[in-house]
C-alpha cells in the first residue's frame, strides 16, 4: 500500500483536529484513495509541553526536521500569523511539497504569491480552511468558475461578530458582555480585536477575491468597519422595525470591471438570505452569470469543521495528483 | 488542439441550454481545459420541426447515428421519462461513453444500475442536474463523503411546490390559482401532478440517498404527501402563529443504521433554516459527522442553471479523465 507522508505545522485546536481526523479515518481513506496517510512530524513551539501521545510521528521544534525530510509529500499549516508561516510554506513548496493551510491572515496577503509559486513548482495549495470554517466555499467557488463567471460574493465571514450581534439582539446583551460570553464560549480569540473590528472578515474577503476574480482590490480602497461601535440600543431600534444588523463583507465587479468591496454592519430585512443566519454560523452568497444566486450556510469555526476542511483538501490533492504521489 | 465530441439527447429547454453554454463558453473551456468541445449530434423527436440553426452538428431522430458513432466521448441526456432514456444511456455506457443526465425520473429508479455499469466500463456519470437544479448538491455531497459521513439530508427539492406555497402565504392565493400562475410563469410542467403530489421531491430524495448512503430505502416504506390538499386557510392559520408550511423531503439513518425517509408538508418556525426559502428556490441541509450542518440554497430550475450544472459535470469529467480522453 503506497503511503503519503505528511507534516503538521502547529498543534493548536486546528492542527490537533487534523491529526485526530487522520487517525479516525485512516481505514476509510485507505479504502477510498488506495493510500495510507502517515503523519511523520508535528512542529510545535515547545517540545517539553505535555501533549496528546502520538504514535509513529515525532514532535519537533525545528522546522528543518520537516523541510529537510525528502519523504514528506504534504505540509499542513495551522500556525497563527504571517510569519514564520509564509516562509515555511514557501520553503515547503520549493522542496516540492503540496501545502494545505488554515492561516487566513497569512493567506490573505501572501496567497497570490504562494499560488503562483506552487503553479511553477507543479504542487497544489489547499486553502478551504482559511475562509468560512466548515463551509466549503473555496471548493464551491472553484467549481463554479469552471464554466461560469462570478459576479459578486457577499457573506457573513466572521462567526464571532455574528454571535455577538445575535446575543445583542436576542437577549439584550451589551457589546461588551456579548464579547465576554463569546470569549468564555471559546468563540473569540484571546485578542478579539481583528474579529470585532472587521479585519478578519476583510482578510477572508480578499482570499475569496483572489480565487473568484484572480486579483484583489487595493486594500486601502476598501472601507472596513467592525461591530465594535454598535450598541444594544441600535440593535433594539432595528428590531422594532423588523430589521437586523449583520456584519457583511461584500465584493463585486462594477460595470467598468473594477473590483468594489465593503466590509461593515448592514441593516437587512426579513427577505434577505442573511436575515436568519444566527450564532457562530457563516454564510456566503455567490452571484454568477449562469447559475444565478447560490447561498451556503454552515459552521464558521471549530476543531472538526476546520480540520475536516483541511482533510478534504488533502483528499482532493491525492485524487488529482495520484501520479505525482505514487513514487513514494 | 484535442477535441471532445459530444451528443445531446433531447433539445427542450435543458438540452438547448447545454448547447448554448457550450457555444458561448467555447473559448474559455479551451483555455481552461486544453480541449475544444464539439457538439456533433443532437437527438430530436421530429427532425422536420424548425429549430435553432446549429453549426458543425446535425439534428437526428435516429439514436443509432449517435450510438454508432465511435467518435463520441460524452452523451448529454435531457429527455423526459424513464424510457427510452435508460436504454439509450445504458447503450452509451456500453460503447464507452461518459454520460451526463438531467433526467430525475429515470435516474431515481435506474441510477444505481447505471452507476454500477459505468464503474465496470470505467466511464463517468454526471447527474448534478437531476437534483435541485442549479444548487450543486451532488458535487457538494460527493466532496463531503471524502473524509466525512452524511447523517441526514433534508430539503425543499421541488421549486414548483415552494412557489405555490409562497404565493398562498404571501398573497392569499388558493392552491388552484397559485398552480395556474406557476404554469403561466413556466415553473410547472403541463402535467404538474408529480410536482404537487410529492413524487418529484421523492425521486430527488432517492437520488440523494443513493449518493449519500450508497442505497435507497424501500420505496413503499416512504410516506409521500404533496401540497395538493393544503388550502389557503391552512396557510393563513400557520402565518397567524408565525409558522410556515414547507414541503420537505427528509432522509436519515436511524440508530440501527436503517434508512428512514419522509416527504410532505411540514410546519416550521422562524428559526428553521428553511423558513426563509421562498419562490422557486431549492434548499438542502446536509448534516455530517465532522462538519456539522451545511445549508445550500439556489435556483431549483431554469435553462441556464440546469444547463450549467451539466457543463460543470462535463468539465469535471474532462479533468478527471484527461488520459482517457486524449486519444481522440
HADDOCK unambig.tbl for C-alpha pairs under 7 A between the chains (distance, minus, plus):
assign (segid A and resid 25 and name CA) (segid B and resid 147 and name CA) 6.75 0.50 0.50
assign (segid A and resid 29 and name CA) (segid B and resid 147 and name CA) 6.86 0.50 0.50
assign (segid A and resid 134 and name CA) (segid B and resid 291 and name CA) 5.70 0.50 0.50
assign (segid A and resid 135 and name CA) (segid B and resid 294 and name CA) 6.81 0.50 0.50
assign (segid A and resid 146 and name CA) (segid B and resid 312 and name CA) 6.34 0.50 0.50
assign (segid A and resid 146 and name CA) (segid B and resid 315 and name CA) 6.86 0.50 0.50
assign (segid A and resid 147 and name CA) (segid B and resid 25 and name CA) 6.72 0.50 0.50
assign (segid A and resid 147 and name CA) (segid B and resid 29 and name CA) 6.84 0.50 0.50
assign (segid A and resid 147 and name CA) (segid B and resid 311 and name CA) 6.68 0.50 0.50
assign (segid A and resid 147 and name CA) (segid B and resid 312 and name CA) 6.32 0.50 0.50
assign (segid A and resid 276 and name CA) (segid B and resid 271 and name CA) 6.99 0.50 0.50
assign (segid A and resid 290 and name CA) (segid B and resid 304 and name CA) 5.30 0.50 0.50
assign (segid A and resid 290 and name CA) (segid B and resid 305 and name CA) 5.82 0.50 0.50
assign (segid A and resid 290 and name CA) (segid B and resid 308 and name CA) 6.48 0.50 0.50
assign (segid A and resid 291 and name CA) (segid B and resid 134 and name CA) 5.72 0.50 0.50
assign (segid A and resid 291 and name CA) (segid B and resid 304 and name CA) 6.35 0.50 0.50
assign (segid A and resid 291 and name CA) (segid B and resid 305 and name CA) 4.33 0.50 0.50
assign (segid A and resid 291 and name CA) (segid B and resid 308 and name CA) 6.74 0.50 0.50
assign (segid A and resid 292 and name CA) (segid B and resid 299 and name CA) 6.86 0.50 0.50
assign (segid A and resid 293 and name CA) (segid B and resid 298 and name CA) 5.78 0.50 0.50
assign (segid A and resid 294 and name CA) (segid B and resid 135 and name CA) 6.81 0.50 0.50
assign (segid A and resid 294 and name CA) (segid B and resid 297 and name CA) 5.60 0.50 0.50
assign (segid A and resid 294 and name CA) (segid B and resid 298 and name CA) 4.48 0.50 0.50
assign (segid A and resid 295 and name CA) (segid B and resid 296 and name CA) 5.55 0.50 0.50
assign (segid A and resid 295 and name CA) (segid B and resid 297 and name CA) 4.83 0.50 0.50
assign (segid A and resid 295 and name CA) (segid B and resid 298 and name CA) 6.30 0.50 0.50
assign (segid A and resid 296 and name CA) (segid B and resid 295 and name CA) 5.55 0.50 0.50
assign (segid A and resid 296 and name CA) (segid B and resid 296 and name CA) 4.62 0.50 0.50
assign (segid A and resid 296 and name CA) (segid B and resid 297 and name CA) 6.48 0.50 0.50
assign (segid A and resid 297 and name CA) (segid B and resid 294 and name CA) 5.61 0.50 0.50
assign (segid A and resid 297 and name CA) (segid B and resid 295 and name CA) 4.84 0.50 0.50
assign (segid A and resid 297 and name CA) (segid B and resid 296 and name CA) 6.49 0.50 0.50
assign (segid A and resid 298 and name CA) (segid B and resid 293 and name CA) 5.79 0.50 0.50
assign (segid A and resid 298 and name CA) (segid B and resid 294 and name CA) 4.50 0.50 0.50
assign (segid A and resid 298 and name CA) (segid B and resid 295 and name CA) 6.31 0.50 0.50
assign (segid A and resid 299 and name CA) (segid B and resid 292 and name CA) 6.87 0.50 0.50
assign (segid A and resid 304 and name CA) (segid B and resid 290 and name CA) 5.29 0.50 0.50
assign (segid A and resid 304 and name CA) (segid B and resid 291 and name CA) 6.35 0.50 0.50
assign (segid A and resid 305 and name CA) (segid B and resid 290 and name CA) 5.79 0.50 0.50
assign (segid A and resid 305 and name CA) (segid B and resid 291 and name CA) 4.32 0.50 0.50
assign (segid A and resid 308 and name CA) (segid B and resid 290 and name CA) 6.46 0.50 0.50
assign (segid A and resid 308 and name CA) (segid B and resid 291 and name CA) 6.72 0.50 0.50
assign (segid A and resid 311 and name CA) (segid B and resid 147 and name CA) 6.66 0.50 0.50
assign (segid A and resid 312 and name CA) (segid B and resid 146 and name CA) 6.34 0.50 0.50
assign (segid A and resid 312 and name CA) (segid B and resid 147 and name CA) 6.28 0.50 0.50
assign (segid A and resid 315 and name CA) (segid B and resid 146 and name CA) 6.85 0.50 0.50
